Amino acid sequence: MKYQAILATAILISTSAWATQPDPLVMESRMAIKAFAGELKGELQSAMKAGGPVNAIGVCHTRAPEIAEAINSKGKLNISRVSLKNRNTGNAPDAWQKAVLEEFESRITKGETADKIDHAATVNTANGKEFRYMKAIPTGDICLACHGGNNSDDVKAKLDKLYPDDKARGFNKGDIRGAFYVSIPQ
């Protein structure tokens, strides 16, 4: 879903407040992300065991959007993935997401670990208020077979075929691969 330009300043929700009293929208977002990430990781691991990295590329290519759609169809939230170095052009960030991803990168350089980085805000849009939540996706071992710097020739060939504009290579373990993005109309 494409979002209209932000018409007013975002009302930031402090992550430190969540530690003592979690926001229900943050909790709902985290649960949706946990479901998405868990199912995707399980399918990736199965595909890797069955046919290696080339086989796993198909999971990200076809199953990831299907998993997101299944979660989206269950309620009012919309979940997706975005990245500054996207593989799929449909996962390119909008201006708000790009600013948050750049903030995430800054936080990494200050010593935070990707698995702990998130951001939430309620913003005014052309369609009304919208809650937005982003959770960094750390690059793990399973990711490196297709997103690392030393991909095999067969992996490169499959990626080149499916993703001619691929920018999602050269990651190291612990890098921010991108982020899960949840939006909930208010």
C-alpha positions, 0 to 999 in steps of 0.5 A: 500500500502506498501512503500519502505524504505526511501532513503534520509532524509525527507524534513520537512514542518513547520506546523507554515508556514501553519498557514499563507500560507497553503500548497496545499498538506496539504489542500488536505490531510485535505479535504480527512481526513475530508471526511473519518472521517465524513463519518465513524463517521456518520456511527458509530453513526447510527450503535450505535443507531441501535444496540449498540457497537457490531453493530458499530464494523462491521462499523469499520471492513468493512465500514472503508476500503471501505470508504478509498478505495472510497476516494483513487479511486477519485484521486492520494492520498492514505488515511489510518489509522495507530496506535501504538496500532492497532486493525487490523494488516493491520493498523500497522505503517511502520518505518516512521509512527511509528516515527511520531506516537511516536512524536505525543505521545511526543507532548501529554505529553508536553500538546498539544491536540490530535485534533491539532496534525499533521505532514507533510513531503516530502520524497525520496523513492525508487519510487520517492518523496512522500508527507506524512501527518499524523493527530492524531485521538483523542479518543472520547466518541464514541470510548470508547465503543470499545476502552476503558478499560471497554468493555462489554462482548459482545463487547469483544467477537466480538472484539476477534472474528474479531481481534485476535491480537487486541491491541487497548483497554484501551484508555481514552478520549483524548488519541491518538487512531492512525492517519489518513495517507495520501500519495501523489506521487510527 
